């Protein structure tokens, strides 16, 4: 079987330019609505030539999706890893670690919640997080009906994103250790407890 070639190295200058364009877009979205941002504004803030943008991206949406995809992929990986490793006694730690990561990537998640232009991305995140909880969340595994598990995981996912949005709007207060307690009691425990009586629900 032929060996795969190692991935081509990206020129450091290309990485720097892409980072500058990404940082410029992030800062602009935090100041104004995404729909009103122009490529000219991005290149001026990134201190690059206008034509340089098109050497890296075809559209503004492509740049935005690259920013969001990278951060969200890491979040989903972390949530799945934590959910697989946690049992009922570890849910506070799981929640704390999730909110610590959100705090490290606060600007990225403010973008996700700030602009209606990326609403489709948020819907995808809800679906992806719900699927992770279906596969890996120990309390959900105790529910024996597929419909109940589907409803519950979607509710947990939506509630988690709403809690993250509230936390960011509240200047990331209280700290992650307290948010871990909120995550366990308000989202996981209360939701699973409330729907356990629906375990006989049928399609």
N, CA, C and O of each residue as an XYZ file, in Angstrom:
812
protein
N       0.851     -1.198      0.000
C       0.000      0.000      0.000
C       0.883      1.243      0.000
O       1.746      1.373      0.868
N       0.691      2.168     -0.956
C       1.553      3.349     -1.025
C       1.369      4.247      0.185
O       0.262      4.416      0.696
N       2.482      4.820      0.632
C       2.423      5.723      1.778
C       1.855      7.070      1.359
O       2.112      7.559      0.259
N       1.071      7.663      2.271
C       0.506      8.978      1.989
C       1.578     10.042      2.141
O       2.428      9.978      3.030
N       1.516     11.012      1.260
C       2.462     12.121      1.358
C       2.081     13.007      2.531
O       0.895     13.215      2.788
N       3.070     13.533      3.249
C       2.747     14.438      4.356
C       2.085     15.695      3.825
O       2.362     16.106      2.698
N       1.204     16.323      4.624
C       0.536     17.540      4.157
C       1.538     18.636      3.853
O       2.541     18.798      4.548
N       1.247     19.383      2.802
C       2.152     20.459      2.403
C       2.199     21.534      3.484
O       1.178     21.875      4.081
N       3.384     22.056      3.726
C       3.540     23.110      4.720
C       3.010     24.422      4.170
O       3.204     24.750      3.000
N       2.336     25.166      5.041
C       1.795     26.462      4.643
C       2.858     27.523      4.896
O       3.453     27.585      5.972
N       3.082     28.346      3.897
C       4.055     29.430      4.015
C       3.696     30.304      5.224
O       2.538     30.698      5.368
N       4.662     30.611      6.090
C       4.376     31.459      7.258
C       3.743     32.793      6.889
O       2.946     33.334      7.654
N       4.091     33.326      5.722
C       3.502     34.599      5.298
C       2.017     34.438      4.999
O       1.221     35.341      5.259
N       1.650     33.279      4.451
C       0.235     32.998      4.184
C      -0.524     32.889      5.501
O      -1.625     33.425      5.636
N       0.067     32.194      6.469
C      -0.581     32.055      7.774
C      -0.779     33.415      8.429
O      -1.836     33.690      8.997
N       0.242     34.266      8.347
C       0.136     35.595      8.962
C      -0.953     36.426      8.295
O      -1.715     37.119      8.970
N      -1.023     36.356      6.969
C      -2.036     37.129      6.250
C      -3.437     36.640      6.592
O      -4.337     37.441      6.845
N      -3.617     35.326      6.598
C      -4.930     34.770      6.939
C      -5.324     35.142      8.368
O      -6.477     35.484      8.631
N      -4.368     35.075      9.279
C      -4.652     35.447     10.663
C      -5.047     36.908     10.761
O      -5.968     37.254     11.501
N      -4.357     37.774     10.018
C      -4.688     39.202     10.049
C      -6.094     39.452      9.513
O      -6.838     40.259     10.071
N      -6.462     38.762      8.432
C      -7.802     38.918      7.862
C      -8.866     38.393      8.823
O      -9.927     38.998      8.979
N      -8.575     37.274      9.458
C      -9.533     36.701     10.401
C      -9.713     37.614     11.612
O     -10.837     37.869     12.043
N      -8.606     38.099     12.152
C      -8.691     38.995     13.311
C      -9.450     40.272     12.967
O     -10.208     40.798     13.781
N      -9.233     40.763     11.741
C      -9.921     41.980     11.316
C     -11.426     41.756     11.247
O     -12.202     42.599     11.696
N     -11.840     40.623     10.688
C     -13.273     40.345     10.587
C     -13.890     40.171     11.970
O     -14.979     40.683     12.230
N     -13.212     39.463     12.851
C     -13.732     39.274     14.208
C     -13.950     40.618     14.891
O     -15.008     40.856     15.473
N     -12.962     41.491     14.825
C     -13.084     42.785     15.502
C     -14.202     43.627     14.904
O     -14.884     44.352     15.629
N     -14.399     43.540     13.586
C     -15.458     44.321     12.941
C     -16.845     43.789     13.308
O     -17.772     44.570     13.524
N     -16.990     42.462     13.379
C     -18.294     41.896     13.734
C     -18.685     42.298     15.152
O     -19.866     42.481     15.448
N     -17.698     42.434     16.021
C     -17.990     42.837     17.396
C     -18.381     44.311     17.484
O     -18.900     44.761     18.505
N     -18.131     45.057     16.410
C     -18.461     46.483     16.389
C     -19.744     46.787     15.630
O     -20.443     47.747     15.955
N     -20.064     45.972     14.615
C     -21.199     46.288     13.750
C     -21.794     45.005     13.196
O     -21.239     43.923     13.383
N     -22.935     45.129     12.509
C     -23.595     43.954     11.963
C     -22.781     43.370     10.813
O     -22.218     44.096      9.993
N     -22.734     42.054     10.777
C     -21.953     41.362      9.750
C     -22.369     41.772      8.340
O     -21.522     41.935      7.462
N     -23.670     41.938      8.125
C     -24.177     42.240      6.784
C     -23.662     43.570      6.248
O     -23.660     43.783      5.035
N     -23.229     44.460      7.123
C     -22.773     45.779      6.676
C     -21.257     45.861      6.504
O     -20.739     46.908      6.116
N     -20.548     44.785      6.785
C     -19.083     44.791      6.690
C     -18.654     44.576      5.243
O     -19.220     43.744      4.533
N     -17.654     45.330      4.818
C     -17.143     45.201      3.453
C     -15.729     44.614      3.474
O     -15.022     44.674      4.480
N     -15.350     44.054      2.349
C     -13.998     43.509      2.221
C     -12.966     44.629      2.327
O     -11.873     44.417      2.853
N     -13.305     45.805      1.838
C     -12.393     46.948      1.942
C     -12.087     47.264      3.408
O     -10.940     47.531      3.764
N     -13.120     47.230      4.252
C     -12.914     47.491      5.679
C     -11.992     46.441      6.300
O     -11.132     46.755      7.123
N     -12.189     45.194      5.889
C     -11.376     44.107      6.448
C      -9.914     44.270      6.057
O      -9.024     44.167      6.901
N      -9.667     44.523      4.777
C      -8.270     44.629      4.332
C      -7.588     45.867      4.913
O      -6.390     45.840      5.197
N      -8.339     46.943      5.089
C      -7.749     48.131      5.703
C      -7.358     47.854      7.148
O      -6.281     48.251      7.593
N      -8.235     47.172      7.876
C      -7.917     46.875      9.273
C      -6.786     45.857      9.374
O      -5.968     45.915     10.292
N      -6.746     44.929      8.428
C      -5.677     43.922      8.426
C      -4.373     44.470      7.856
O      -3.338     43.804      7.892
N      -4.437     45.696      7.327
C      -3.270     46.347      6.724
C      -2.694     45.498      5.589
O      -1.487     45.273      5.496
N      -3.611     45.036      4.730
C      -3.216     44.291      3.538
C      -3.893     44.921      2.323
O      -4.839     45.697      2.461
N      -3.406     44.584      1.148
C      -4.000     45.107     -0.077
C      -5.360     44.457     -0.328
O      -5.596     43.310      0.053
N      -6.241     45.207     -0.971
C      -7.588     44.702     -1.258
C      -7.528     43.390     -2.043
O      -8.256     42.445     -1.738
N      -6.658     43.338     -3.053
C      -6.572     42.149     -3.899
C      -6.065     40.938     -3.118
O      -6.314     39.795     -3.500
N      -5.354     41.197     -2.025
C      -4.817     40.096     -1.221
C      -5.933     39.221     -0.668
O      -5.777     38.006     -0.553
N      -7.056     39.838     -0.327
C      -8.179     39.063      0.208
C      -8.552     37.938     -0.744
O      -8.768     36.804     -0.315
N      -8.628     38.247     -2.042
C      -9.096     37.275     -3.032
C      -8.038     36.225     -3.379
O      -8.332     35.258     -4.083
N      -6.839     36.407     -2.900
C      -5.838     35.352     -3.049
C      -6.055     34.240     -2.028
O      -5.506     33.146     -2.158
N      -6.863     34.536     -1.009
C      -7.084     33.572      0.067
C      -8.542     33.117      0.177
O      -8.809     31.976      0.553
N      -9.477     34.003     -0.148
C     -10.900     33.691      0.012
C     -11.684     34.205     -1.183
O     -11.358     35.241     -1.763
N     -12.722     33.465     -1.540
C     -13.573     33.902     -2.645
C     -14.623     34.898     -2.177
O     -14.974     35.826     -2.906
N     -15.126     34.706     -0.954
C     -16.184     35.567     -0.431
C     -15.948     35.847      1.046
O     -15.139     35.192      1.702
N     -16.670     36.829      1.546
C     -16.627     37.143      2.975
C     -17.196     35.985      3.794
O     -16.688     35.671      4.871
N     -18.249     35.357      3.280
C     -18.847     34.217      3.982
C     -17.844     33.079      4.155
O     -17.845     32.402      5.184
N     -16.998     32.866      3.165
C     -16.006     31.797      3.262
C     -15.037     32.062      4.412
O     -14.676     31.145      5.149
N     -14.622     33.311      4.561
C     -13.740     33.674      5.672
C     -14.449     33.467      7.007
O     -13.869     32.918      7.944
N     -15.697     33.905      7.091
C     -16.450     33.755      8.336
C     -16.616     32.283      8.700
O     -16.435     31.903      9.857
N     -16.961     31.455      7.713
C     -17.165     30.036      7.989
C     -15.870     29.370      8.442
O     -15.900     28.474      9.286
N     -14.748     29.792      7.899
C     -13.468     29.224      8.328
C     -13.215     29.544      9.799
O     -12.773     28.685     10.562
N     -13.498     30.783     10.187
C     -13.307     31.189     11.579
C     -14.195     30.362     12.505
O     -13.730     29.817     13.506
N     -15.473     30.278     12.159
C     -16.424     29.573     13.017
C     -16.172     28.069     13.031
O     -16.218     27.436     14.086
N     -15.907     27.502     11.861
C     -15.715     26.053     11.783
C     -14.555     25.590     12.654
O     -14.645     24.565     13.329
N     -13.474     26.346     12.634
C     -12.296     25.946     13.401
C     -12.588     25.939     14.901
O     -12.277     24.973     15.598
N     -13.185     27.021     15.387
C     -13.473     27.109     16.814
C     -14.546     26.141     17.260
O     -14.438     25.540     18.329
N     -15.590     25.984     16.444
C     -16.694     25.111     16.826
C     -16.295     23.642     16.767
O     -16.760     22.838     17.575
N     -15.437     23.291     15.816
C     -14.971     21.902     15.739
C     -14.231     21.528     17.014
O     -14.392     20.422     17.530
N     -13.424     22.447     17.518
C     -12.700     22.170     18.764
C     -13.662     22.075     19.941
O     -13.498     21.217     20.809
N     -14.670     22.953     19.977
C     -15.662     22.888     21.058
C     -16.394     21.553     21.040
O     -16.555     20.921     22.084
N     -16.840     21.119     19.861
C     -17.574     19.859     19.756
C     -16.706     18.681     20.181
O     -17.179     17.761     20.848
N     -15.437     18.715     19.793
C     -14.520     17.648     20.196
C     -14.367     17.612     21.706
O     -14.362     16.541     22.313
N     -14.243     18.788     22.308
C     -14.085     18.849     23.764
C     -15.337     18.358     24.477
O     -15.246     17.606     25.448
N     -16.508     18.780     24.000
C     -17.753     18.352     24.643
C     -17.894     16.836     24.553
O     -18.259     16.187     25.534
N     -17.607     16.269     23.383
C     -17.751     14.823     23.226
C     -16.766     14.075     24.118
O     -17.130     13.084     24.751
N     -15.528     14.542     24.170
C     -14.526     13.893     25.021
C     -14.940     13.947     26.482
O     -14.849     12.951     27.200
N     -15.398     15.126     26.923
C     -15.813     15.283     28.316
C     -17.028     14.428     28.631
O     -17.095     13.800     29.687
N     -17.993     14.403     27.711
C     -19.214     13.633     27.943
C     -18.912     12.139     28.051
O     -19.525     11.439     28.857
N     -17.978     11.654     27.249
C     -17.623     10.233     27.299
C     -16.899      9.885     28.594
O     -17.047      8.784     29.123
N     -16.117     10.834     29.096
C     -15.313     10.568     30.284
C     -16.091     10.759     31.577
O     -15.699     10.232     32.618
N     -17.193     11.509     31.523
C     -17.890     11.902     32.746
C     -18.988     10.921     33.115
O     -19.668     10.368     32.250
N     -19.149     10.715     34.422
C     -20.348     10.067     34.917
C     -21.134     11.130     35.681
O     -20.764     12.304     35.658
N     -22.201     10.739     36.350
C     -23.069     11.723     37.002
C     -22.315     12.582     38.005
O     -22.653     13.751     38.194
N     -21.293     12.019     38.654
C     -20.563     12.769     39.673
C     -19.573     13.762     39.072
O     -19.058     14.625     39.783
N     -19.301     13.650     37.768
C     -18.313     14.516     37.124
C     -18.939     15.639     36.307
O     -18.217     16.395     35.657
N     -20.253     15.765     36.325
C     -20.907     16.720     35.442
C     -20.541     18.164     35.765
O     -20.483     18.996     34.860
N     -20.294     18.479     37.031
C     -19.867     19.840     37.375
C     -18.518     20.150     36.740
O     -18.308     21.243     36.215
N     -17.609     19.189     36.790
C     -16.293     19.379     36.168
C     -16.437     19.528     34.664
O     -15.789     20.378     34.053
N     -17.286     18.702     34.069
C     -17.545     18.797     32.629
C     -18.022     20.198     32.269
O     -17.528     20.804     31.319
N     -18.987     20.711     33.033
C     -19.507     22.052     32.772
C     -18.451     23.124     32.962
O     -18.354     24.058     32.166
N     -17.652     22.990     34.027
C     -16.593     23.982     34.272
C     -15.611     24.034     33.113
O     -15.221     25.118     32.679
N     -15.209     22.876     32.609
C     -14.240     22.836     31.514
C     -14.828     23.404     30.222
O     -14.123     24.049     29.446
N     -16.115     23.164     29.996
C     -16.769     23.744     28.820
C     -16.722     25.270     28.898
O     -16.375     25.935     27.922
N     -17.073     25.822     30.063
C     -17.110     27.277     30.189
C     -15.710     27.887     30.233
O     -15.525     29.035     29.827
N     -14.738     27.147     30.712
C     -13.362     27.644     30.633
C     -12.938     27.790     29.176
O     -12.286     28.767     28.807
N     -13.310     26.818     28.354
C     -12.968     26.899     26.928
C     -13.709     28.060     26.261
O     -13.123     28.798     25.469
N     -14.987     28.218     26.579
C     -15.754     29.331     26.019
C     -15.090     30.656     26.376
O     -15.001     31.554     25.538
N     -14.624     30.779     27.618
C     -13.953     32.000     28.041
C     -12.694     32.273     27.247
O     -12.376     33.427     26.962
N     -11.968     31.214     26.884
C     -10.747     31.378     26.094
C     -11.051     31.825     24.669
O     -10.228     32.486     24.036
N     -12.225     31.469     24.162
C     -12.622     31.792     22.785
C     -13.828     32.732     22.778
O     -14.704     32.618     21.921
N     -13.866     33.652     23.727
C     -15.060     34.475     23.930
C     -15.474     35.243     22.676
O     -16.659     35.290     22.348
N     -14.520     35.840     21.978
C     -14.871     36.626     20.792
C     -15.519     35.764     19.718
O     -16.468     36.191     19.060
N     -15.007     34.557     19.541
C     -15.585     33.648     18.550
C     -17.055     33.378     18.853
O     -17.896     33.423     17.955
N     -17.361     33.098     20.112
C     -18.737     32.753     20.455
C     -19.636     33.983     20.513
O     -20.846     33.874     20.317
N     -19.063     35.139     20.779
C     -19.864     36.365     20.677
C     -20.305     36.578     19.232
O     -21.418     37.041     18.982
N     -19.439     36.243     18.285
C     -19.799     36.329     16.872
C     -20.966     35.391     16.574
O     -21.916     35.768     15.888
N     -20.885     34.180     17.090
C     -21.928     33.189     16.834
C     -23.290     33.687     17.296
O     -24.298     33.443     16.633
N     -23.327     34.384     18.431
C     -24.602     34.819     18.992
C     -25.014     36.213     18.534
O     -26.191     36.566     18.608
N     -24.060     37.006     18.063
C     -24.342     38.418     17.794
C     -25.096     38.650     16.494
O     -25.996     39.489     16.444
N     -24.747     37.926     15.453
C     -25.255     38.253     14.128
C     -26.260     37.239     13.618
O     -26.001     36.035     13.631
N     -27.402     37.722     13.170
C     -28.405     36.851     12.565
C     -27.889     36.248     11.263
O     -28.421     35.245     10.787
N     -26.854     36.858     10.689
C     -26.303     36.355      9.440
C     -25.675     34.978      9.598
O     -25.490     34.266      8.610
N     -25.343     34.592     10.836
C     -24.753     33.274     11.049
C     -25.724     32.360     11.800
O     -25.304     31.412     12.463
N     -27.022     32.648     11.691
C     -28.023     31.832     12.375
C     -27.971     30.384     11.907
O     -28.205     29.466     12.694
N     -27.663     30.175     10.622
C     -27.600     28.805     10.103
C     -26.486     28.012     10.772
O     -26.596     26.798     10.946
N     -25.410     28.705     11.147
C     -24.315     28.030     11.840
C     -24.770     27.608     13.228
O     -24.465     26.506     13.685
N     -25.501     28.489     13.892
C     -25.992     28.174     15.235
C     -26.915     26.957     15.198
O     -26.851     26.106     16.085
N     -27.763     26.870     14.190
C     -28.653     25.710     14.077
C     -27.851     24.424     13.914
O     -28.191     23.390     14.489
N     -26.794     24.501     13.132
C     -25.945     23.318     12.940
C     -25.279     22.924     14.256
O     -25.167     21.738     14.568
N     -24.841     23.914     15.024
C     -24.205     23.623     16.310
C     -25.193     22.935     17.244
O     -24.836     21.981     17.935
N     -26.442     23.419     17.267
C     -27.469     22.786     18.106
C     -27.614     21.315     17.736
O     -27.661     20.452     18.612
N     -27.685     21.030     16.439
C     -27.834     19.638     15.991
C     -26.620     18.798     16.373
O     -26.756     17.675     16.860
N     -25.428     19.355     16.147
C     -24.204     18.591     16.416
C     -24.032     18.308     17.908
O     -23.668     17.198     18.296
N     -24.295     19.319     18.744
C     -24.169     19.117     20.189
C     -25.210     18.115     20.672
O     -24.917     17.280     21.528
N     -26.427     18.193     20.129
C     -27.475     17.237     20.510
C     -27.051     15.808     20.182
O     -27.281     14.895     20.975
N     -26.440     15.614     19.028
C     -25.986     14.276     18.645
C     -24.892     13.774     19.580
O     -24.840     12.587     19.901
N     -24.018     14.683     20.017
C     -22.964     14.294     20.956
C     -23.573     13.811     22.264
O     -23.164     12.783     22.804
N     -24.553     14.554     22.773
C     -25.186     14.146     24.028
C     -25.925     12.819     23.865
O     -25.954     12.008     24.791
N     -26.515     12.597     22.707
C     -27.182     11.314     22.476
C     -26.189     10.159     22.560
O     -26.503      9.100     23.103
N     -24.990     10.367     22.020
C     -24.000      9.288     21.979
C     -23.275      9.092     23.301
O     -22.943      7.967     23.675
N     -23.030     10.197     24.009
C     -22.028     10.114     25.069
C     -22.487     10.495     26.468
O     -21.766     10.234     27.430
N     -23.650     11.096     26.616
C     -24.057     11.579     27.940
C     -24.628     10.433     28.778
O     -25.641      9.837     28.410
N     -23.978     10.127     29.901
C     -24.395      9.007     30.752
C     -25.845      9.123     31.228
O     -26.579      8.140     31.125
N     -26.299     10.282     31.749
C     -27.699     10.365     32.189
C     -28.702     10.081     31.075
O     -29.762      9.510     31.327
N     -28.374     10.476     29.842
C     -29.295     10.207     28.736
C     -29.382      8.718     28.437
O     -30.421      8.224     28.001
N     -28.290      8.009     28.673
C     -28.280      6.576     28.385
C     -29.287      5.823     29.247
O     -29.681      4.704     28.917
N     -29.703      6.439     30.352
C     -30.666      5.786     31.235
C     -32.092      5.885     30.696
O     -32.981      5.161     31.146
N     -32.308      6.775     29.735
C     -33.630      6.883     29.110
C     -33.709      5.835     28.005
O     -32.810      5.739     27.170
N     -34.780      5.053     28.000
C     -34.801      3.891     27.113
C     -35.636      4.083     25.857
O     -35.840      3.126     25.109
N     -36.126      5.294     25.603
C     -36.954      5.508     24.423
C     -36.258      6.466     23.456
O     -35.874      7.562     23.863
N     -36.083      6.084     22.186
C     -35.365      6.931     21.226
C     -35.968      8.320     21.062
O     -35.235      9.300     20.928
N     -37.310      8.415     21.071
C     -37.944      9.721     20.911
C     -37.613     10.611     22.103
O     -37.293     11.788     21.939
N     -37.693     10.047     23.295
C     -37.380     10.806     24.500
C     -35.934     11.275     24.488
O     -35.651     12.420     24.841
N     -35.017     10.404     24.087
C     -33.601     10.763     24.024
C     -33.387     11.890     23.019
O     -32.617     12.814     23.283
N     -34.054     11.826     21.879
C     -33.909     12.852     20.851
C     -34.419     14.206     21.346
O     -33.753     15.228     21.177
N     -35.607     14.206     21.958
C     -36.180     15.443     22.487
C     -35.280     16.028     23.574
O     -35.014     17.230     23.598
N     -34.818     15.161     24.469
C     -34.017     15.615     25.601
C     -32.672     16.167     25.160
O     -32.247     17.218     25.641
N     -31.998     15.475     24.252
C     -30.683     15.933     23.800
C     -30.787     17.267     23.072
O     -29.913     18.121     23.217
N     -31.848     17.451     22.292
C     -32.032     18.728     21.604
C     -32.292     19.851     22.605
O     -31.789     20.963     22.446
N     -33.081     19.550     23.638
C     -33.358     20.557     24.665
C     -32.085     20.919     25.429
O     -31.842     22.094     25.705
N     -31.276     19.922     25.771
C     -30.017     20.180     26.474
C     -29.100     21.043     25.614
O     -28.493     21.992     26.109
N     -28.999     20.717     24.336
C     -28.138     21.469     23.430
C     -28.575     22.928     23.327
O     -27.754     23.838     23.440
N     -29.878     23.146     23.113
C     -30.401     24.509     23.004
C     -30.206     25.275     24.308
O     -29.846     26.452     24.297
N     -30.447     24.601     25.428
C     -30.294     25.248     26.734
C     -28.843     25.619     27.004
O     -28.560     26.687     27.546
N     -27.920     24.732     26.623
C     -26.500     25.018     26.830
C     -26.069     26.241     26.036
O     -25.364     27.102     26.563
N     -26.481     26.330     24.778
C     -26.109     27.491     23.966
C     -26.725     28.773     24.523
O     -26.082     29.822     24.515
N     -27.959     28.697     25.004
C     -28.596     29.872     25.609
C     -27.860     30.301     26.874
O     -27.697     31.493     27.133
N     -27.415     29.317     27.662
C     -26.670     29.626     28.881
C     -25.322     30.259     28.549
O     -24.887     31.193     29.223
N     -24.665     29.753     27.514
C     -23.396     30.339     27.075
C     -23.607     31.783     26.621
O     -22.823     32.668     26.962
N     -24.670     32.015     25.851
C     -24.959     33.371     25.378
C     -25.200     34.318     26.554
O     -24.681     35.434     26.576
N     -25.990     33.866     27.531
C     -26.252     34.691     28.719
C     -24.957     35.003     29.445
O     -24.736     36.136     29.872
N     -24.098     33.998     29.586
C     -22.839     34.161     30.317
C     -21.938     35.185     29.635
O     -21.330     36.022     30.303
N     -21.852     35.122     28.327
C     -21.036     36.090     27.595
C     -21.616     37.496     27.724
O     -20.874     38.463     27.896
N     -22.946     37.612     27.640
C     -23.592     38.916     27.798
C     -23.392     39.472     29.202
O     -23.430     40.684     29.414
N     -23.177     38.566     30.161
C     -22.996     38.966     31.557
C     -21.514     39.104     31.917
O     -21.132     39.003     33.083
N     -20.680     39.339     30.878
C     -19.231     39.531     31.069
C     -18.570     38.339     31.749
O     -17.663     38.500     32.566
N     -19.038     37.127     31.399
C     -18.456     35.871     31.886
C     -18.435     35.802     33.411
O     -17.454     35.382     34.024
N     -19.534     36.221     33.990
C     -19.716     36.172     35.434
C     -21.054     35.473     35.719
O     -22.058     35.829     35.102
N     -21.101     34.498     36.624
C     -20.073     34.022     37.548
C     -18.982     33.209     36.856
O     -19.106     32.890     35.673
N     -17.911     32.870     37.584
C     -16.778     32.154     36.987
C     -17.145     30.734     36.571
O     -18.169     30.205     37.003
N     -16.308     30.114     35.731
C     -16.610     28.772     35.215
C     -16.905     27.729     36.282
O     -17.736     26.849     36.058
N     -16.247     27.801     37.438
C     -16.493     26.782     38.457
C     -17.948     26.816     38.925
O     -18.534     25.769     39.202
N     -18.533     28.012     39.014
C     -19.944     28.116     39.393
C     -20.855     27.760     38.219
O     -21.933     27.196     38.408
N     -20.414     28.090     37.015
C     -21.214     27.728     35.847
C     -21.270     26.213     35.678
O     -22.239     25.681     35.136
N     -20.226     25.517     36.144
C     -20.265     24.059     36.117
C     -21.398     23.516     36.965
O     -22.052     22.543     36.591
N     -21.632     24.149     38.115
C     -22.735     23.737     38.989
C     -24.081     24.026     38.321
O     -25.009     23.221     38.395
N     -24.171     25.197     37.662
C     -25.405     25.552     36.956
C     -25.670     24.558     35.827
O     -26.794     24.089     35.647
N     -24.629     24.249     35.080
C     -24.733     23.295     33.971
C     -25.291     21.956     34.457
O     -26.196     21.392     33.840
N     -24.747     21.454     35.561
C     -25.189     20.155     36.073
C     -26.625     20.205     36.586
O     -27.451     19.370     36.218
N     -26.918     21.192     37.440
C     -28.220     21.195     38.109
C     -29.342     21.716     37.222
O     -30.434     21.148     37.197
N     -29.076     22.799     36.493
C     -30.139     23.449     35.728
C     -30.370     22.804     34.369
O     -31.505     22.741     33.896
N     -29.303     22.328     33.738
C     -29.449     21.795     32.382
C     -29.551     20.270     32.377
O     -30.524     19.721     31.862
N     -28.564     19.585     32.940
C     -28.557     18.121     32.837
C     -29.549     17.484     33.810
O     -30.476     16.791     33.390
N     -29.352     17.719     35.113
C     -30.180     17.039     36.117
C     -31.660     17.364     35.960
O     -32.503     16.468     35.943
N     -31.970     18.663     35.844
C     -33.384     19.043     35.798
C     -34.057     18.556     34.520
O     -35.216     18.142     34.544
N     -33.327     18.607     33.398
C     -33.927     18.176     32.133
C     -34.163     16.676     32.112
O     -35.255     16.219     31.775
N     -33.143     15.913     32.470
C     -33.292     14.455     32.463
C     -34.354     14.027     33.463
O     -35.145     13.124     33.189
N     -34.373     14.675     34.626
C     -35.384     14.337     35.619
C     -36.789     14.642     35.141
O     -37.719     13.874     35.388
N     -36.942     15.770     34.452
C     -38.272     16.182     34.004
C     -38.830     15.269     32.929
O     -40.042     15.064     32.853
N     -37.953     14.717     32.095
C     -38.457     13.911     30.977
C     -38.415     12.415     31.254
O     -38.859     11.622     30.424
N     -37.890     12.020     32.405
C     -37.805     10.585     32.680
C     -39.184      9.930     32.677
O     -39.321      8.745     32.372
N     -40.205     10.721     33.022
C     -41.565     10.176     33.026
C     -42.099      9.961     31.617
O     -43.140      9.333     31.427
N     -41.365     10.497     30.613
C     -41.816     10.351     29.226
C     -41.157      9.163     28.535
O     -41.257      9.022     27.317
N     -40.494      8.321     29.290
C     -39.718      7.235     28.686
C     -40.565      6.247     27.904
O     -40.036      5.446     27.133
N     -41.871      6.299     28.095
C     -42.741      5.390     27.340
C     -43.353      6.063     26.121
O     -44.211      5.486     25.453
N     -42.904      7.306     25.826
C     -43.446      8.029     24.667
C     -43.190      7.233     23.391
O     -42.123      6.640     23.236
N     -44.143      7.214     22.489
C     -43.969      6.541     21.205
C     -44.126      7.538     20.079
O     -44.702      8.610     20.259
N     -43.609      7.177     18.917
C     -43.675      8.072     17.752
C     -45.117      8.237     17.300
O     -45.383      8.953     16.335
